[in-house]
Amino acid sequence: MIKAEVLEALKQMTTVDRLEIIEMASRLIREELAVKPRVIDRQELSLTKAVEVMCPYYEQGSELTVFTDQDTEDFYEYQEYA
């Protein structure tokens, strides 16, 4: 059902029925919100763990930083580029 159909169906219900629907929808939203923070916490823990694992690779003098360009000149100023 799309929003317009839901709204049209709500218009045709009694006030009591509409309130019941609103209460049920609110309960579903609250239950969903109660679950989402746990998922976010797991993701944050995963990201934190990933940072801890990868951090040594990006420290100065590591194998990844060997390939960084320490020259401050812009690339387009080089005369001998391919």
Secondary structure, DSSP 8 states (H G I E B T S, - for coil): --HHHHHHHHHTS-HHHHHHHHHHHHHHHHHHHHHHHHHHHHHHHHHHHHHHHHGGGGSTTSTTGGGS----S-GGG-SS--
